[in-house]
């Protein structure tokens, strides 16, 4: 009798698990052609576990610093963090339970793209020192591109507000601000590679790797409690994310992948085709593993710049067990 009750109980538990609702994953992204959060599963059939163990709810966020707030308030479950917002989340937002779980992309990897910082060819800026008394534009205080500007100018003895001014604007607006001479220096994304206006009218004053070295530029992170509660669903999600990454970066799929991004971002496919998902793009680890050494170097730099007060041991906030389990399934 007792054995029968145990058997029936086990069957009930199994049936309950089988009928459980998929875990809703609210994932915040910032730049669709870079972090891929909003485009991850645009290719039908690439996500094998979608709708089974998890449901995917991508959400657009204006920048990586606002992701900190959204994770803190519970409005997002997983979000993209730059190395700078990662440090600020731990120190300022007191997120000791934040865990990095996935590499989105890295800047400055040998042979791959590094961020460009543009000035007008016919403008007043010819060398870094010429920025004294002038205006730079970044996509937001505390963003990775913002840190690169501050770091490069600090190397040349200049501080924001004392020697120059930084203004903030959405990344797509920085081009027009520079070309209209509202600012003298502006960050530029990968689309600058084939943008005819930028090619004709601007030049690089420096690159991100010049300013801060190789960086774990953007990564996915979440709070430890959420991850532990939903380990199976998160691992399935990362397996599908890796599958999507392999689709996008397979040369055989290049035309289709470019068309997907062009349709979503409303950018001409011919401007995306020469660089997107090639070695002219940012580097993305094929197994989704973040570069922890580069991340450590970056948070050390934040402390040197006075943007962090305390030293952070980056590896304490990285949990690779999820992505390694996911990658192992695809071997």
C-alpha positions in Angstrom: 0.0 0.0 0.0 2.7 2.4 1.0 4.6 1.6 -2.2 1.5 2.4 -4.2 1.1 5.7 -2.5 4.8 6.6 -3.2 4.4 5.6 -6.8 1.3 7.7 -7.3 3.0 10.7 -5.6 6.0 10.4 -7.9 3.7 10.2 -10.9 1.8 13.3 -9.7 5.0 15.2 -9.3 6.2 14.2 -12.8 2.8 15.2 -14.3 2.9 18.5 -12.5 6.4 19.2 -13.8 5.4 18.2 -17.4 2.5 20.5 -17.3 4.4 23.4 -15.7 4.2 26.7 -17.5 7.4 27.8 -19.3 9.5 30.3 -17.3 9.1 33.8 -18.8 12.5 35.3 -19.4 12.4 39.1 -19.6 15.8 40.0 -21.3 16.9 43.6 -21.8 19.0 44.6 -24.8 20.3 47.9 -26.0 21.7 47.8 -29.6 20.0 45.3 -31.9 22.8 44.7 -34.4 25.4 44.4 -31.6 24.0 42.6 -28.5 21.5 40.6 -30.5 19.0 40.3 -27.6 16.1 41.6 -29.7 17.1 39.6 -32.8 18.2 36.4 -31.1 15.4 34.2 -32.3 14.3 36.1 -35.4 15.2 33.1 -37.4 12.3 30.7 -37.0 13.2 27.2 -35.7 16.6 28.2 -34.2 15.3 28.1 -30.6 14.6 24.5 -29.8 13.4 25.0 -26.2 11.4 28.2 -26.8 7.8 27.8 -25.6 8.7 24.6 -23.8 10.9 25.3 -20.8 10.9 29.1 -21.3 9.2 31.9 -23.1 11.3 34.8 -24.4 10.4 38.4 -23.8 13.1 40.7 -25.2 12.9 44.3 -24.1 14.6 47.4 -25.5 16.5 49.5 -22.9 18.0 52.9 -23.7 21.5 52.0 -22.4 23.4 49.7 -20.1 23.1 51.9 -17.0 19.3 51.8 -17.0 19.6 48.0 -17.1 21.0 48.2 -13.5 17.8 49.8 -12.3 15.5 47.4 -14.3 17.3 44.4 -12.8 17.2 45.9 -9.3 13.5 46.6 -9.5 12.6 43.2 -10.9 11.5 44.6 -14.3 14.1 42.5 -16.1 15.3 39.0 -15.3 18.4 39.1 -17.4 20.1 42.1 -19.0 23.1 43.3 -21.0 25.8 44.9 -18.9 28.9 46.7 -20.1 32.0 46.3 -18.0 31.3 49.8 -16.6 27.7 49.2 -15.7 28.8 45.8 -14.2 31.1 47.7 -11.8 28.6 50.3 -10.9 25.9 47.7 -10.2 28.1 45.9 -7.7 29.4 49.0 -5.9 26.7 51.6 -6.2 23.6 49.4 -6.5 24.9 46.9 -4.0 24.2 43.9 -6.3 26.5 41.5 -4.6 24.4 38.7 -6.1 24.9 39.8 -9.7 26.3 37.0 -11.9 27.7 37.3 -15.4 26.5 34.2 -17.4 27.1 34.9 -21.1 29.4 36.8 -23.5 27.6 39.1 -25.9 30.6 40.7 -27.5 34.2 41.8 -26.9 36.0 44.9 -28.2 39.6 44.9 -29.3 40.1 41.2 -29.9 42.9 40.7 -32.4 41.6 40.8 -35.9 38.2 42.1 -35.0 36.5 45.4 -34.7 37.2 48.0 -32.0 35.1 51.1 -31.3 35.9 54.3 -33.2 35.9 57.9 -31.9 35.5 60.4 -34.7 36.3 64.0 -35.4 35.7 66.1 -38.5 38.4 66.0 -41.1 38.0 69.8 -41.5 37.5 70.4 -37.7 39.7 71.9 -35.1 40.8 68.6 -33.5 44.0 67.1 -34.9 45.4 65.4 -31.8 44.0 64.4 -28.4 45.4 67.6 -26.7 43.3 69.7 -29.0 40.1 68.5 -27.2 40.9 71.0 -24.4 38.0 73.4 -24.2 35.9 71.3 -26.7 32.9 69.0 -26.5 32.7 65.2 -26.7 29.5 63.1 -27.2 28.9 59.7 -25.6 25.8 57.5 -25.5 25.5 57.9 -21.7 27.5 58.5 -18.5 28.9 55.2 -17.3 28.6 53.4 -20.7 31.6 51.6 -22.1 32.0 54.2 -24.9 31.8 57.0 -22.3 34.5 55.4 -20.2 36.8 55.1 -23.2 36.5 58.9 -23.9 37.3 59.7 -20.3 40.2 57.2 -20.1 41.8 58.4 -23.3 41.6 62.1 -22.4 42.8 61.4 -18.9 45.9 59.8 -20.4 46.6 63.2 -21.9 46.0 65.1 -18.6 42.4 66.2 -19.2 39.4 65.8 -17.0 35.7 66.2 -17.8 34.2 69.6 -16.8 37.6 71.0 -16.0 39.3 70.7 -19.4 36.5 69.6 -21.8 32.7 68.7 -21.7 30.9 65.4 -22.3 27.3 65.6 -23.5 25.0 62.5 -23.7 22.8 61.4 -26.5 21.4 58.2 -28.0 24.0 56.4 -30.1 22.1 56.9 -33.4 22.1 60.7 -32.8 25.9 61.1 -32.3 26.6 61.1 -36.0 24.3 64.1 -36.7 25.7 66.0 -33.7 29.2 65.6 -35.0 28.4 66.4 -38.6 26.4 69.5 -37.6 29.4 70.6 -35.4 27.4 70.6 -32.2 30.2 68.4 -30.8 33.8 68.0 -31.7 34.3 64.3 -30.9 31.7 61.5 -31.0 31.7 57.7 -30.5 30.7 55.7 -33.5 29.5 52.1 -33.8 30.2 49.5 -36.4 27.9 51.1 -39.0 30.6 53.8 -39.3 32.6 51.2 -41.4 30.4 51.7 -44.4 28.6 55.0 -43.6 29.4 57.2 -46.6 28.9 60.5 -44.7 31.2 59.4 -41.9 33.8 58.0 -44.3 33.8 61.3 -46.3 33.7 63.8 -43.5 35.4 62.3 -40.4 38.5 60.4 -39.3 39.4 58.5 -36.2 41.0 60.4 -33.4 41.5 57.1 -31.5 39.9 53.7 -31.0 38.6 52.0 -27.9 41.4 49.5 -27.8 43.8 52.6 -27.8 42.0 53.9 -24.8 41.2 50.9 -22.6 42.7 47.8 -24.2 40.7 44.7 -24.9 37.4 44.7 -23.1 34.5 42.3 -22.3 32.3 44.9 -23.8 28.8 43.5 -23.3 27.7 40.5 -21.4 24.4 39.0 -20.1 24.0 39.0 -16.3 21.2 38.2 -13.8 20.7 37.9 -10.1 21.9 34.7 -8.4 18.5 33.9 -6.9 16.7 34.0 -10.2 19.3 31.9 -11.8 19.3 29.2 -9.2 15.5 29.0 -9.2 15.4 28.7 -12.9 18.6 26.8 -13.8 17.0 24.4 -16.3 15.2 27.2 -18.2 18.2 29.5 -18.2 20.5 26.7 -19.5 18.0 25.9 -22.2 17.8 29.6 -23.2 21.6 29.8 -23.4 21.8 26.7 -25.5 19.3 28.3 -27.9 21.3 31.6 -27.8 24.4 29.7 -28.9 22.5 28.0 -31.6 21.3 31.4 -32.8 24.8 32.8 -32.7 26.1 29.9 -34.8 23.3 30.6 -37.4 24.2 34.3 -37.6 27.9 33.7 -38.0 27.8 30.9 -40.4 29.0 32.3 -43.8 26.5 30.1 -45.5 23.7 32.1 -43.8 25.3 35.6 -44.3 22.8 37.1 -46.8 19.8 35.8 -44.8 21.3 37.0 -41.5 22.0 40.5 -42.9 18.5 40.7 -44.3 17.0 39.9 -40.8 19.0 42.7 -39.2 18.3 45.1 -42.0 14.6 44.6 -41.8 14.5 45.0 -38.0 16.8 48.0 -37.8 15.6 49.7 -41.0 19.2 50.0 -42.2 20.2 49.4 -45.8 21.4 45.8 -46.2 24.2 47.0 -48.4 25.7 49.0 -45.5 25.5 46.0 -43.2 26.7 43.3 -45.6 30.5 44.2 -45.6 31.0 43.9 -41.9 28.0 42.4 -40.0 28.8 38.9 -38.6 32.3 38.9 -40.1 35.7 39.6 -38.7 35.0 43.3 -39.3 32.4 43.0 -36.5 32.9 42.7 -32.8 34.3 39.3 -31.5 31.8 36.9 -29.9 33.1 33.8 -28.2 31.6 30.8 -30.1 30.8 29.1 -26.8 29.5 32.2 -25.1 32.3 32.4 -22.5 33.2 35.9 -21.3 36.8 37.0 -21.1 37.1 37.3 -17.3 40.7 38.6 -17.5 39.6 41.5 -19.8 36.7 42.2 -17.5 39.0 42.4 -14.5 41.3 44.7 -16.3 38.4 47.0 -17.1 37.0 47.2 -13.6 40.6 47.9 -12.4 40.6 50.8 -14.9 37.3 52.1 -13.5 38.9 52.3 -10.1 42.0 54.1 -11.5 39.7 56.7 -13.1 38.0 57.3 -9.8 34.7 55.9 -11.0 34.8 53.0 -8.5 36.0 53.4 -4.9 36.7 49.8 -4.1 38.5 47.0 -5.9 36.3 44.4 -7.4 37.3 40.7 -7.9 35.4 40.1 -11.1 35.6 36.3 -11.0 33.4 36.3 -7.9 30.6 37.7 -10.0 30.9 35.3 -13.0 29.1 32.0 -13.1 30.0 30.0 -16.2 28.2 26.8 -15.2 25.1 27.7 -17.2 26.8 28.5 -20.5 29.3 25.6 -20.2 26.4 23.2 -19.7 24.6 24.7 -22.7 27.7 24.6 -24.9 28.4 20.9 -23.9 25.0 19.9 -25.4 26.0 21.3 -28.9 29.3 19.4 -29.2 
